Amino acid sequence: MTRILQTTISRSYLTVFAALLLAVSTHSFALLPKSVADGEPLPSLAPMLKSVNPAVVNISTYTTQRVQQNPLLNDPFFRRFFNMPQQQLQPRQRRTQSAGSGVIIDAGEGTVLTNHHVIDGADEITVSLEDGRSFTAELVGSDPDVDIAVLKIPSEKLTAVRLADSDKLRVGDFVVAIGNPFGLGQTVTTGIVSALGRTGLGIEGYENFIQTDASINPGNSGGALVNLRGELVGVNTAILAPSGGNVGIGFAIPANMAMASIEQILQHGEVRRGQLGVIIQDLTPELAEAFDIEAGQRGAVVAEVQEGSAADKAGIEAGDVVIAVDGKAVLSSAQLRNAIGLRRVGDKVAITLLREGREKRYKVVLGSAEKQVDADARSVHPLLDGVSLKNADDGKGVVVTEVKQDALAASKLRPGDLLVSVNQRRVRSINELQAAASRSDDGMLLRVIRGRFANWVVLKRN
């Protein structure tokens, strides 16, 4: 790994940096130590970190995996010919360990927040504190669609992080990432908010990421992204690393988005996500022209309304353009999906839409997800004509149950395949698959899990 070391910092740089910190907010004065050097105050994050670091934990997970044996060992003739002892036929197991990070959000209850992918499949979870103490954690529940998990540890002299309103974040705000990169132990990096509302990355089911240039690396997942007041604004979860290393593009789940899931997990042990019951797509300039909508209008076009759904009962129709939810502007289909998906079943929302150029408002009571067990994929997308699908029992994708010989996808898909991504968008149900596939008519990029292997499959019209 290439290391870049900087050994000198000019006094002029320090002066400029101090001026920047002072300009951010009046709270930044707390960052300046009372001692001075050469008559000039030196900016420091140490006072803030002293109160925040105890709330950030290291997480170690242990998983028992079965070691695959050579198929020849299952052949009785082969075993007898080579006179193999019986103990070699017993399945072997291997115990693996991985590292991540977490944040204590409730000291009195011992509640720890982390990423779902940090603890997914773990047999044992250990939480280590800054003071050296370690606890075996209990998994309360998780939300794979947002990549959030909630753990419980004994509430013994814990420190919790304060929560910020992440909706008030601005591009350019200073942020600090704290976590356990590469299992090295607690590490602090700094940067700014590079962008807000990042979607379409295909990482999670619901995406509304904070993008930051604060260095985030493997092991930082589940760690804290805090502002200069030491308040939690996000949960570090992913990086864009085309060369395998950090390139200054990291992503965090906004604190408000995480808390919406956490509240349900603590109450029900799971997330009961409200559903509008529509298939949507972005309002493009071409669609705006076709629907005779003013140029520059943003929103989400309703492509289909599912019969009996909350939208159907409220009177929403195909061709409507949703422009706001509860008075907050909707600029894209992903934004509408997030706005609805973070609400609970039974919540009432105000939908503002355009129909034939006129603005209309509807009150919608969100319903629950449909229990789709089996479906003819022709209704999902024409490229999947002849393929039968069902939702996976564990909620991690869509299972191919049958592929007819004359199906377009006959040479690409097999019964038992698990479809987990469509057009680089994570899918966990037939409804999500249909929504992702609706963005493209002539081609489709699928990520398929087949046994122990994963591969990309491209479907195109002949």
Stockholm file with secondary structure:
# STOCKHOLM 1.0

chainA/1-462         MTRILQTTISRSYLTVFAALLLAVSTHSFALLPKSVADGEPLPSLAPMLKSVNPAVVNISTYTTQRVQQNPLLNDPFFRRFFNMPQQQLQPRQRRTQSAGSGVIIDAGEGTVLTNHHVIDGADEITVSLEDGRSFTAELVGSDPDVDIAVLKIPSEKLTAVRLADSDKLRVGDFVVAIGNPFGLGQTVTTGIVSALGRTGLGIEGYENFIQTDASINPGNSGGALVNLRGELVGVNTAILAPSGGNVGIGFAIPANMAMASIEQILQHGEVRRGQLGVIIQDLTPELAEAFDIEAGQRGAVVAEVQEGSAADKAGIEAGDVVIAVDGKAVLSSAQLRNAIGLRRVGDKVAITLLREGREKRYKVVLGSAEKQVDADARSVHPLLDGVSLKNADDGKGVVVTEVKQDALAASKLRPGDLLVSVNQRRVRSINELQAAASRSDDGMLLRVIRGRFANWVVLKRN
#=GR chainA/1-462 SS CCCCCCCCCCHHHHHHHHHHHHHHCGGGGGGSCSCEETTEECCCSHHHHHHHGGGEEEEEEEEEEEECCCGGGGCHHHHHHTTCCGGGGSCEEEEEEEEEEEEEEETTTTEEEECHHHHTTCSEEEEECTTSCEEECEEEEEETTTTEEEEECCCSSCCCCEECCGGGCCTTCEEEEEECGGGCCCEEEEEEEEEEEECCSSSSSSCCEEEECSCCCTTCTTCEEECTTSEEEEEEEEECCTTSSCCSCEEEEEHHHHHHHHHHHHHHSSCCBCBCCEEEEECCHHHHHHTTCCTTCCCEEEEEECTTSHHHHHTCCTTCEEEEETTEECCSHHHHHHHHHTSBTTCEEEEEEEETTEEEEEEEECBCCCCCCCEEGGGTCGGGTTEEEEECTTSSSEEEEEECTTCTTTTTCCTTCEEEEETTEECCSHHHHHHHHTTCSSEEEEEEEETTEEEEEEEECC
#=GC SS_cons         CCCCCCCCCCHHHHHHHHHHHHHHCGGGGGGSCSCEETTEECCCSHHHHHHHGGGEEEEEEEEEEEECCCGGGGCHHHHHHTTCCGGGGSCEEEEEEEEEEEEEEETTTTEEEECHHHHTTCSEEEEECTTSCEEECEEEEEETTTTEEEEECCCSSCCCCEECCGGGCCTTCEEEEEECGGGCCCEEEEEEEEEEEECCSSSSSSCCEEEECSCCCTTCTTCEEECTTSEEEEEEEEECCTTSSCCSCEEEEEHHHHHHHHHHHHHHSSCCBCBCCEEEEECCHHHHHHTTCCTTCCCEEEEEECTTSHHHHHTCCTTCEEEEETTEECCSHHHHHHHHHTSBTTCEEEEEEEETTEEEEEEEECBCCCCCCCEEGGGTCGGGTTEEEEECTTSSSEEEEEECTTCTTTTTCCTTCEEEEETTEECCSHHHHHHHHTTCSSEEEEEEEETTEEEEEEEECC
//
